[in-house]
Amino acid sequence: MPLFEACDLSIAYAGDGQAAPVRLESVSFGLDAGRVYDLTGPSGAGEVHSAAGLRPDDAH
């Protein structure tokens, strides 16, 4: 059983009255205790926003 699990995660940005572009759609994964993970991608691909979307609601 993973220490952390995300199921069917989707992230979109709020737009100026327009439809929000979806950055992640229906992504699921688990993170095991005692492991090191790396979230990488090209500049501007949304790694920081994606990771921020995983914070608990009380951490925002």
C-alpha positions as a Markdown table, in Angstrom:
| # | Residue | x | y | z |
|---|---|---|---|---|
| 1 | Met | 0.0 | 0.0 | 0.0 |
| 2 | Pro | 1.5 | 3.4 | -1.0 |
| 3 | Leu | 2.3 | 6.1 | 1.5 |
| 4 | Phe | 0.6 | 8.6 | -0.8 |
| 5 | Glu | -1.8 | 7.8 | -3.7 |
| 6 | Ala | -3.4 | 10.1 | -6.3 |
| 7 | Cys | -6.3 | 8.6 | -8.2 |
| 8 | Asp | -7.8 | 10.2 | -11.4 |
| 9 | Leu | -6.0 | 13.5 | -10.8 |
| 10 | Ser | -6.8 | 16.4 | -13.1 |
| 11 | Ile | -5.4 | 19.9 | -13.0 |
| 12 | Ala | -6.6 | 22.9 | -15.0 |
| 13 | Tyr | -5.8 | 26.6 | -14.8 |
| 14 | Ala | -8.4 | 29.3 | -14.3 |
| 15 | Gly | -8.9 | 31.4 | -17.4 |
| 16 | Asp | -10.2 | 34.9 | -18.0 |
| 17 | Gly | -13.7 | 33.9 | -18.7 |
| 18 | Gln | -12.5 | 31.2 | -21.1 |
| 19 | Ala | -12.3 | 27.5 | -20.7 |
| 20 | Ala | -9.4 | 26.5 | -18.4 |
| 21 | Pro | -6.7 | 24.6 | -20.3 |
| 22 | Val | -6.2 | 21.1 | -18.7 |
| 23 | Arg | -2.6 | 20.4 | -17.8 |
| 24 | Leu | -3.1 | 16.9 | -16.3 |
| 25 | Glu | -6.0 | 14.7 | -17.0 |
| 26 | Ser | -6.9 | 11.4 | -15.3 |
| 27 | Val | -3.4 | 10.7 | -13.9 |
| 28 | Ser | -3.1 | 8.1 | -11.1 |
| 29 | Phe | 0.0 | 7.1 | -9.2 |
| 30 | Gly | 1.3 | 6.0 | -5.8 |
| 31 | Leu | 4.4 | 7.0 | -3.8 |
| 32 | Asp | 6.1 | 4.4 | -1.5 |
| 33 | Ala | 7.8 | 5.3 | 1.8 |
| 34 | Gly | 11.6 | 5.3 | 1.7 |
| 35 | Arg | 11.8 | 6.1 | -2.0 |
| 36 | Val | 13.0 | 9.3 | -3.8 |
| 37 | Tyr | 11.0 | 10.5 | -6.7 |
| 38 | Asp | 11.7 | 13.2 | -9.4 |
| 39 | Leu | 9.1 | 15.1 | -11.3 |
| 40 | Thr | 10.8 | 16.5 | -14.5 |
| 41 | Gly | 9.8 | 18.0 | -17.8 |
| 42 | Pro | 10.6 | 20.7 | -20.2 |
| 43 | Ser | 10.6 | 24.3 | -19.0 |
| 44 | Gly | 7.0 | 25.5 | -18.7 |
| 45 | Ala | 5.5 | 22.1 | -18.7 |
| 46 | Gly | 3.8 | 22.6 | -15.4 |
| 47 | Glu | 5.8 | 20.5 | -13.0 |
| 48 | Val | 5.6 | 23.1 | -10.1 |
| 49 | His | 1.9 | 23.6 | -10.6 |
| 50 | Ser | 1.3 | 19.8 | -10.8 |
| 51 | Ala | 3.3 | 19.2 | -7.5 |
| 52 | Ala | 1.5 | 22.2 | -5.8 |
| 53 | Gly | -1.9 | 20.5 | -6.7 |
| 54 | Leu | -0.9 | 17.6 | -4.6 |
| 55 | Arg | -0.7 | 19.5 | -1.3 |
| 56 | Pro | -3.4 | 19.0 | 1.3 |
| 57 | Asp | -6.1 | 21.7 | 1.3 |
| 58 | Asp | -4.9 | 23.1 | 4.6 |
| 59 | Ala | -1.3 | 23.7 | 3.2 |
| 60 | His | -2.4 | 26.2 | 0.4 |
